[in-house]
Amino acid sequence: MDKRLLEFCVSVPPEQKLDQGWTRLVMRNAMADVLPTDIQWRRHKITPNALFIAGLQQFDLPLLEAVLRQSGDLLEPYLAQTELPLKHLQAWLDGDITELSPNAWNALTLMMWLSNRDGSAPLRQQIAEVCKAHTLTR
C-alpha cells in the first residue's frame, strides 16, 4: 500500500466522497473529459459475475467437478452454519446460475485450499491433470 495514496484518501473532504447519494465523486469528476456522461454518472456498477461464472462453467467445469467430488467432506463443517449446502454447489455446476453463484465459487475455492492444505495428493494430481488437459485444448 502506498502511504501517499492512503494519506490522499484520508485527506479527501467528506463532501467529495459522498454528495446527494453520489459516491466516488473525486473519480467521477476526474473522468469528466474521458467518459461519456451517462457512464460517468451511472449509479450502479456493472459486474462481470455472470460472464465470469459462465466462463468457469464452460472452460473449467472438469476442474470444479473434480474439486467438488473429491473434497466435499472437507467443506461440510464450514457449510453447517451457512445457507449453502453441497446440493446448491452441484446445482451450480449443472448450470443453475443464480445469486448463489458467487458463494458457490467461494465455497469451491475454499475446498481447493483445504484439500491442498490437508495434503490430499489424489485431488492435487487430478487438478494438475485437468489443468494440463485444459491448457492443451485451448
C-alpha positions in Angstrom: 0.0 0.0 0.0 1.4 3.4 -1.0 1.5 5.7 2.0 0.9 8.8 -0.2 -2.3 7.2 -1.6 -3.5 6.4 1.9 -2.8 10.0 3.0 -4.7 11.4 0.0 -7.7 9.2 0.6 -7.9 10.2 4.3 -7.5 13.9 3.3 -10.3 14.0 0.8 -13.2 16.0 2.3 -16.4 14.1 3.0 -18.4 16.0 0.5 -16.1 14.8 -2.2 -16.7 11.2 -1.2 -20.5 11.3 -1.0 -22.9 14.0 -2.0 -26.6 13.8 -2.5 -26.4 10.0 -3.0 -23.5 10.2 -5.5 -20.5 8.1 -4.5 -16.9 8.3 -5.7 -17.2 12.0 -6.6 -13.4 12.5 -7.0 -13.3 9.8 -9.6 -16.5 10.9 -11.3 -15.2 14.5 -11.6 -11.8 13.4 -12.7 -13.3 11.4 -15.6 -15.4 14.3 -16.9 -13.4 14.6 -20.1 -12.7 10.9 -20.5 -16.0 9.1 -20.1 -19.4 9.7 -21.7 -21.7 11.5 -19.2 -24.1 8.5 -18.9 -21.3 6.2 -17.8 -19.6 8.9 -15.6 -22.8 9.4 -13.6 -24.4 6.0 -13.6 -25.5 4.9 -10.2 -24.8 1.1 -10.3 -21.7 -0.8 -11.0 -21.6 -3.3 -13.8 -20.1 -6.5 -12.6 -18.7 -9.3 -14.8 -20.1 -12.0 -12.4 -22.4 -13.7 -14.9 -19.7 -13.7 -17.6 -17.1 -15.0 -15.1 -19.4 -17.8 -13.9 -20.4 -18.7 -17.5 -16.7 -18.9 -18.3 -16.0 -21.1 -15.3 -18.8 -23.4 -16.3 -17.7 -23.5 -20.0 -14.0 -23.9 -19.5 -13.3 -25.1 -16.0 -16.2 -27.4 -15.3 -14.0 -30.6 -15.1 -11.7 -28.9 -12.5 -14.6 -27.7 -10.5 -16.3 -31.1 -10.6 -13.1 -32.8 -9.5 -12.8 -30.5 -6.5 -16.5 -31.0 -5.6 -16.3 -34.8 -6.0 -13.1 -35.2 -4.1 -13.3 -32.7 -1.3 -17.0 -32.2 -0.4 -16.4 -33.7 3.1 -13.7 -31.1 3.8 -16.2 -28.3 3.4 -19.1 -29.8 5.4 -18.0 -28.2 8.7 -17.9 -24.8 7.1 -21.3 -25.2 5.4 -23.1 -26.3 8.6 -23.6 -22.6 9.6 -24.3 -21.2 6.2 -27.2 -21.3 3.7 -25.0 -23.0 1.1 -25.4 -26.8 1.2 -23.5 -29.0 -1.2 -26.6 -29.7 -3.3 -26.5 -26.0 -4.3 -22.9 -26.3 -5.4 -23.9 -29.3 -7.6 -26.9 -27.3 -9.0 -24.4 -24.5 -9.8 -22.1 -26.9 -11.6 -25.1 -28.2 -13.5 -25.7 -24.7 -15.0 -28.0 -23.1 -12.5 -26.6 -19.5 -12.4 -28.4 -17.8 -9.5 -27.5 -15.4 -6.8 -25.8 -18.3 -5.1 -23.1 -18.4 -7.8 -20.5 -16.1 -6.2 -20.9 -18.0 -2.9 -20.6 -21.3 -4.7 -17.4 -20.2 -6.2 -16.1 -19.1 -2.8 -17.0 -22.5 -1.4 -15.2 -24.3 -4.3 -12.2 -22.1 -3.7 -12.2 -23.0 0.0 -12.5 -26.7 -0.9 -9.4 -26.4 -3.1 -7.5 -24.5 -0.4 -8.5 -27.0 2.3 -7.6 -30.0 0.1 -4.2 -28.6 -0.7 -3.6 -27.8 3.0 -4.7 -31.2 4.1 -2.2 -32.8 1.7 -4.8 -34.5 -0.4 -2.4 -35.8 -3.1 -5.1 -37.5 -5.2 -7.0 -34.3 -5.6 -3.9 -32.3 -6.4 -3.0 -34.9 -9.0 -6.5 -34.7 -10.5 -6.4 -30.9 -10.6 -3.0 -31.0 -12.2 -4.3 -33.4 -14.9 -7.4 -31.3 -15.6 -5.3 -28.1 -15.8 -2.8 -29.8 -18.2 -5.6 -31.1 -20.4 -7.3 -27.7 -20.3 -4.1 -25.9 -21.4 -3.6 -28.3 -24.3 -7.2 -27.9 -25.6 -7.1 -24.1 -25.7 
